[in-house]
Amino acid sequence: MANEGNIMGDSNVMGGGGSTTTGATEEYTIVDHGVETTINLTTADLNKVHILENVAACTITLPSVSSSQDGHWIEFQKRAAGNVIINRADADTIGDGTATSVSNLQAADTYHHIRLMFENGTNWAFSKVFGSWT
């Protein structure tokens, strides 16, 4: 079960739940998924930073969205060696407009993150990426 909390901080400085960050530019909610291996998100999970701390593989399904969610984002922080696979919902696309998933399969990529922003009613665009996401 995920734990949730709010934090003020620089969107480029990734702090854990309750951590202090400096240079406040954005308020966001942090959801710590701990060691969950399957995460199915809803629109209630948009505009939040999701912490992934599993050494086992984790599969995430993005929420089902429509053009009314254009401009909303979702961020994932990989804090352990486990593979992370993020799949689309419905007929949405990811990245270049043709992909159906994005993943980080590099064990050494701990503390790497990706932010996806929903646009044009159909695509999750890469908004901010650090690490080996393909």
C-alpha positions in Angstrom: 0.0 0.0 0.0 1.3 3.4 -0.9 2.0 6.2 1.6 1.3 9.8 0.6 2.5 13.2 1.8 3.0 16.7 0.6 6.3 18.5 0.1 7.4 21.9 -1.2 10.6 21.8 -3.2 12.6 22.4 -6.3 11.1 20.2 -8.9 14.7 19.2 -9.9 15.6 18.1 -6.3 14.1 14.8 -5.5 13.3 14.4 -1.8 11.7 11.5 -0.1 8.5 11.7 1.9 9.1 14.2 4.6 12.5 15.2 3.3 13.5 18.9 3.2 14.3 20.4 -0.1 15.5 23.9 -0.9 14.7 26.5 -3.6 10.9 26.0 -3.4 9.4 26.3 -6.9 6.6 23.8 -6.8 4.4 22.0 -4.4 3.8 18.3 -5.1 2.6 15.2 -3.4 4.9 12.2 -2.9 3.5 8.7 -3.0 5.8 6.1 -1.7 5.0 2.7 -3.2 7.6 0.9 -1.2 8.2 -2.6 -2.7 4.9 -2.9 -4.7 5.5 -5.0 -7.9 2.2 -4.0 -9.7 0.8 -0.5 -9.7 -2.4 0.5 -11.5 -2.8 4.3 -11.4 -5.9 6.4 -11.7 -6.4 10.1 -12.5 -6.2 10.7 -8.7 -2.5 9.8 -9.1 -1.8 12.6 -11.6 0.5 15.6 -10.6 2.3 13.4 -8.0 5.8 12.0 -7.6 5.7 8.2 -7.2 8.7 6.6 -5.3 9.6 3.1 -6.4 11.9 1.2 -3.9 11.7 -2.4 -5.1 14.7 -4.6 -6.0 12.3 -6.8 -7.9 10.6 -5.8 -11.1 7.8 -3.3 -10.9 5.1 -2.9 -13.6 3.1 0.3 -13.7 0.0 1.0 -15.7 -0.7 4.7 -16.4 -4.2 6.0 -15.7 -6.9 6.1 -18.4 -7.0 9.8 -19.4 -8.6 12.1 -22.0 -8.0 15.6 -23.3 -9.4 17.1 -20.1 -6.1 15.9 -18.5 -3.9 17.6 -21.0 -1.0 19.3 -19.1 -1.2 17.0 -16.1 2.0 15.1 -15.3 3.1 12.0 -13.4 6.7 11.4 -12.2 8.4 8.2 -11.1 11.6 8.0 -9.1 13.5 4.7 -9.2 15.3 4.3 -5.9 16.3 0.6 -6.0 17.8 -1.8 -8.5 14.5 -3.3 -9.7 13.4 -3.0 -13.3 10.6 -0.5 -13.9 8.2 -0.9 -16.8 5.6 1.8 -17.4 2.7 0.8 -19.7 0.0 2.9 -21.3 -3.7 2.6 -20.6 -6.2 2.4 -23.5 -4.8 3.6 -26.9 -2.6 6.4 -25.4 1.0 6.6 -26.6 4.2 7.4 -24.8 7.2 9.5 -25.9 7.4 9.7 -29.7 3.7 9.1 -30.2 4.1 5.4 -31.2 5.5 3.7 -28.1 3.2 1.7 -25.8 5.6 1.6 -22.8 8.8 3.0 -21.4 11.2 1.2 -19.1 14.4 1.4 -17.1 16.1 -2.0 -16.9 19.4 -0.8 -15.5 20.1 -2.0 -11.9 22.7 0.8 -11.4 20.1 3.5 -12.3 19.0 4.2 -8.7 17.7 7.7 -8.0 16.9 8.1 -11.6 13.5 9.5 -12.6 11.1 10.3 -15.4 8.3 12.8 -15.7 5.6 12.2 -18.3 3.2 15.0 -19.3 -0.1 14.2 -20.9 -0.7 16.2 -24.2 -3.0 16.3 -27.2 -5.5 14.0 -25.6 -3.5 10.9 -26.6 0.2 11.1 -25.7 2.4 10.9 -22.6 5.3 13.1 -23.6 8.7 13.0 -21.9 8.9 16.1 -19.7 11.9 15.4 -17.6 14.2 12.3 -17.8 17.3 11.3 -15.8 18.7 7.8 -16.4 18.4 5.1 -19.0 14.7 5.1 -19.9 13.8 3.5 -23.2 
